[in-house]
Amino acid sequence: MLTVTTANVNGLRAAAKKGFVEWLAGTAADVLCLQEVRAEESQLPDAVRAPEGWYAVHAPAAAKGRAGVSLLTRREPDAVRVGFGVSEFDTSGRYLEADLPGVTVASLYLPSGEVCTERQDEKVRFMDAFLPYLKELRERAAADGRDVLVCGDWNIAHQEADLKNWKANRKNSGFLPEERAWLGRVFDEADGGYVDVVRAQHPDQEGPYSWWSYRGRAFDNDAGWRIDLIAGTPRLAGRCVKAYVERAASHAERWSDHAPVTAVFDL
């Protein structure tokens, strides 16, 4: 079995003080993909920089205090790569991948964007460059008899079932028609060729949501977004036996505004 978890930690140093360390000690994951780490490796406490029983690789952003992705694996990776070959984003702390036996696993933090700002322009440039890379990665892996999992905060809700208040968000970044169409291409068999692993396990369900605003009572009312996704190549996605969101029992027990998303594969 292979268990993979992705989690946007909303600042790893802060999360470590609010329960992440205890959660990490109890997880059954073989691979853990983290996003929004927001720290240089030297700034992280030992418990999360190099936790016992894990091999940890960190890719911080050149802009201090922003973004940052990490990969924690139970066994040492055969190879590690930072970025996807586009100079604008290779030091932005948004993409990190590692080769494990038979599978390449990546941690992704896609830009969040904001309509009519440079942040949205950056998001569009990222998407335009990233989709061709995803296709190339899948094809390269297939040629080597390998599978791929790209896990992380994609910052796009694909369908109406992926966010509670979809009608009010049709003109907001994260649910724009062009963003949703792009994600549709990622999951199109004739284009990106990946499978939304969690949605495949929950085809007729609203959610399960993975992010809730800290404002108001979004968490208590489950007014969330499903933006933390595990995208897998079809062969591996077909071996998924369980996928779920590790939603905290209460608002007070959260260590991030996101919840971990986990998938279990029968290899």
C-alpha positions as CSV (number, residue, x, y, z in Angstrom):
1,M,0.0,0.0,0.0
2,L,1.1,3.6,-0.6
3,T,-0.5,6.4,1.4
4,V,0.1,9.9,0.2
5,T,-1.1,13.1,2.0
6,T,-1.0,16.7,0.9
7,A,-1.4,19.7,3.2
8,N,-1.2,23.4,2.9
9,V,0.2,24.3,6.3
10,N,-0.3,28.1,6.1
11,G,3.2,28.7,7.6
12,L,5.0,25.6,8.9
13,R,6.5,27.3,11.9
14,A,3.0,28.5,13.0
15,A,1.5,25.1,12.3
16,A,4.2,23.3,14.3
17,K,3.0,25.3,17.4
18,K,-0.7,24.5,16.8
19,G,-0.7,20.7,16.5
20,F,1.1,19.8,13.2
21,V,4.0,18.1,15.0
22,E,1.5,15.9,16.9
23,W,-0.4,15.2,13.7
24,L,2.8,14.3,11.9
25,A,3.7,11.8,14.7
26,G,0.4,10.0,14.2
27,T,0.1,10.0,10.4
28,A,0.3,6.7,8.5
29,A,1.4,8.5,5.3
30,D,4.4,7.2,3.3
31,V,4.7,10.5,1.5
32,L,3.7,14.0,2.7
33,C,3.5,17.0,0.4
34,L,3.5,20.4,2.1
35,Q,2.7,23.8,0.7
36,E,2.9,27.4,1.9
37,V,5.8,26.5,4.2
38,R,6.9,30.1,4.3
39,A,10.4,29.6,5.8
40,E,14.0,28.9,4.9
41,E,15.1,25.5,6.0
42,S,17.4,27.0,8.6
43,Q,14.4,28.8,10.2
44,L,12.4,25.6,10.8
45,P,12.5,23.8,14.1
46,D,14.2,20.4,14.0
47,A,10.8,18.7,14.5
48,V,9.6,19.8,11.1
49,R,12.9,20.5,9.3
50,A,14.2,16.9,9.7
51,P,11.5,14.9,11.6
52,E,12.6,11.5,12.8
53,G,11.7,8.7,10.4
54,W,11.4,10.9,7.4
55,Y,13.6,12.2,4.5
56,A,12.7,15.8,4.1
57,V,13.4,18.1,1.1
58,H,12.4,21.8,1.2
59,A,12.1,24.2,-1.7
60,P,11.6,27.7,-0.2
61,A,10.7,30.8,-2.3
62,A,13.4,33.3,-3.1
63,A,10.9,35.9,-1.8
64,K,11.2,35.4,1.9
65,G,8.1,34.6,3.9
66,R,6.2,33.5,0.8
67,A,5.1,30.2,-0.7
68,G,7.5,27.3,-0.2
69,V,6.9,23.6,-0.7
70,S,8.3,20.5,0.9
71,L,8.3,16.7,0.5
72,L,8.6,14.2,3.3
73,T,9.1,10.6,2.4
74,R,9.6,7.5,4.5
75,R,12.4,6.2,2.2
76,E,15.1,8.3,0.6
77,P,14.1,9.5,-2.9
78,D,16.1,8.3,-5.9
79,A,16.1,11.8,-7.3
80,V,14.7,15.2,-6.4
81,R,14.0,18.2,-8.7
82,V,13.0,21.7,-7.9
83,G,10.8,23.7,-10.3
84,F,9.7,22.6,-13.8
85,G,12.2,24.3,-16.0
86,V,10.7,27.8,-16.2
87,S,13.0,30.5,-14.8
88,E,10.2,32.7,-13.5
89,F,9.0,29.9,-11.2
90,D,11.9,27.7,-10.5
91,T,12.9,29.7,-7.3
92,S,9.3,30.7,-6.4
93,G,8.8,27.8,-3.9
94,R,5.9,26.4,-5.9
95,Y,6.9,23.0,-7.3
96,L,9.1,20.1,-6.0
97,E,9.1,16.5,-7.2
98,A,10.8,13.3,-6.1
99,D,11.3,9.9,-7.7
100,L,10.4,6.9,-5.6
101,P,10.2,3.3,-6.8
102,G,7.7,3.3,-9.6
103,V,6.2,6.7,-9.0
104,T,7.2,10.4,-9.2
105,V,5.4,12.5,-6.5
106,A,5.2,16.2,-6.7
107,S,4.2,19.0,-4.2
108,L,2.5,21.9,-6.0
109,Y,1.5,25.4,-4.7
110,L,-0.2,27.0,-7.7
111,P,-0.5,30.8,-7.4
112,S,-3.8,32.0,-5.8
113,G,-4.4,35.0,-8.0
114,E,-6.6,38.0,-7.6
115,V,-8.8,39.3,-10.4
116,C,-7.5,42.4,-12.3
117,T,-4.1,42.4,-10.5
118,E,-0.6,41.2,-11.3
119,R,-1.2,38.2,-9.1
120,Q,-3.8,36.9,-11.5
121,D,-1.4,37.6,-14.4
122,E,1.2,35.5,-12.6
123,K,-1.3,32.7,-12.1
124,V,-2.1,32.7,-15.8
125,R,1.5,32.6,-16.8
126,F,2.1,29.7,-14.3
127,M,-0.8,27.7,-15.7
128,D,0.2,28.3,-19.3
129,A,3.7,27.0,-18.6
130,F,2.7,24.2,-16.2
131,L,0.2,22.3,-18.4
132,P,2.7,21.4,-21.1
133,Y,5.1,20.3,-18.3
134,L,2.4,18.0,-16.8
135,K,1.9,16.4,-20.1
136,E,5.6,15.9,-20.7
137,L,6.0,14.5,-17.1
138,R,3.2,12.0,-17.7
139,E,4.6,10.9,-21.1
140,R,8.2,10.6,-19.8
141,A,7.1,8.6,-16.8
142,A,5.0,6.3,-19.0
143,A,8.0,5.6,-21.2
144,D,9.9,4.5,-18.1
145,G,7.0,2.4,-16.8
146,R,6.4,4.9,-13.9
147,D,3.3,6.7,-12.5
148,V,2.9,10.3,-11.4
149,L,1.1,12.0,-8.5
150,V,0.9,15.8,-8.4
151,C,-0.4,16.8,-5.0
152,G,-1.0,20.2,-3.5
153,D,-3.0,23.4,-3.4
154,W,-4.1,24.0,-6.9
155,N,-6.1,27.1,-5.9
156,I,-8.9,26.3,-8.4
157,A,-12.3,24.7,-7.6
158,H,-13.1,22.7,-10.7
159,Q,-16.9,22.2,-10.5
160,E,-19.8,23.6,-8.6
161,A,-19.6,20.7,-6.3
162,D,-16.2,21.8,-5.3
163,L,-17.2,24.9,-3.3
164,K,-20.2,25.7,-1.2
165,N,-21.0,29.2,-2.3
166,W,-20.2,28.8,-6.0
167,K,-22.8,31.3,-7.2
168,A,-21.2,34.1,-5.3
169,N,-17.7,33.2,-6.6
170,R,-18.2,33.0,-10.3
171,K,-16.2,36.2,-10.9
172,N,-13.5,35.5,-8.3
173,S,-10.1,34.0,-8.8
174,G,-10.2,30.3,-8.0
175,F,-13.6,29.7,-9.8
176,L,-13.2,31.8,-13.0
177,P,-14.4,30.0,-16.1
178,E,-11.0,30.1,-17.7
179,E,-9.3,28.6,-14.6
180,R,-11.9,25.8,-14.4
181,A,-11.4,25.1,-18.1
182,W,-7.7,24.9,-17.6
183,L,-8.1,22.4,-14.8
184,G,-10.5,20.5,-17.0
185,R,-7.7,20.2,-19.5
186,V,-5.5,18.7,-16.8
187,F,-8.1,16.0,-16.3
188,D,-9.0,15.5,-20.0
189,E,-7.9,12.1,-21.2
190,A,-6.9,13.6,-24.5
191,D,-4.9,16.5,-23.0
192,G,-3.3,16.5,-19.6
193,G,-4.3,12.9,-19.0
194,Y,-4.5,13.0,-15.2
195,V,-7.3,11.8,-12.9
196,D,-8.7,13.8,-10.0
197,V,-8.2,11.0,-7.5
198,V,-10.4,12.3,-4.7
199,R,-13.3,13.2,-7.0
200,A,-13.0,9.7,-8.6
201,Q,-13.6,8.2,-5.1
202,H,-16.5,10.7,-4.4
203,P,-18.2,11.2,-7.7
204,D,-21.6,12.4,-6.5
205,Q,-20.7,14.3,-3.4
206,E,-20.5,18.0,-2.7
207,G,-16.9,18.5,-1.6
208,P,-15.3,17.0,0.4
209,Y,-13.9,20.5,1.1
210,S,-10.3,21.1,2.1
211,W,-10.1,24.8,2.8
212,W,-12.3,27.1,4.9
213,S,-11.8,30.8,5.4
214,Y,-10.9,31.9,9.0
215,R,-13.5,34.6,8.6
216,G,-16.9,34.1,10.0
217,R,-18.1,30.6,10.7
218,A,-17.0,29.0,7.4
219,F,-15.5,25.9,9.0
220,D,-18.4,25.3,11.4
221,N,-20.9,25.7,8.5
222,D,-18.7,23.6,6.2
223,A,-18.7,26.5,3.7
224,G,-15.5,25.4,2.1
225,W,-13.6,24.9,-1.2
226,R,-12.1,21.7,-2.6
227,I,-8.8,23.1,-3.9
228,D,-6.2,20.7,-2.4
229,L,-6.1,18.0,-5.1
230,I,-4.2,14.8,-5.8
231,A,-3.8,14.4,-9.6
232,G,-2.6,10.9,-10.7
233,T,-1.9,9.1,-13.9
234,P,-4.7,6.8,-14.8
235,R,-3.1,3.5,-13.9
236,L,-2.2,4.6,-10.3
237,A,-5.4,6.5,-9.9
238,G,-7.3,3.2,-10.7
239,R,-5.5,1.6,-7.8
240,C,-6.8,4.1,-5.2
241,V,-8.8,2.3,-2.6
242,K,-9.6,5.3,-0.4
243,A,-9.3,9.1,-0.5
244,Y,-10.5,11.5,2.2
245,V,-10.1,14.9,3.8
246,E,-8.7,14.8,7.4
247,R,-11.1,17.5,8.7
248,A,-10.3,18.6,12.2
249,A,-12.9,17.8,14.9
250,S,-13.4,21.4,15.8
251,H,-12.3,24.9,14.7
252,A,-10.0,25.1,17.7
253,E,-8.1,22.0,16.7
254,R,-7.1,23.3,13.3
255,W,-3.4,24.0,12.6
256,S,-4.1,25.5,9.2
257,D,-7.0,26.9,7.2
258,H,-6.6,23.9,5.0
259,A,-7.1,20.2,6.0
260,P,-4.8,17.4,4.9
261,V,-6.0,15.3,2.0
262,T,-5.0,11.7,1.8
263,A,-5.2,8.9,-0.8
264,V,-4.4,5.3,-0.3
265,F,-3.2,3.1,-3.2
266,D,-3.1,-0.7,-3.4
267,L,0.1,-1.3,-5.4
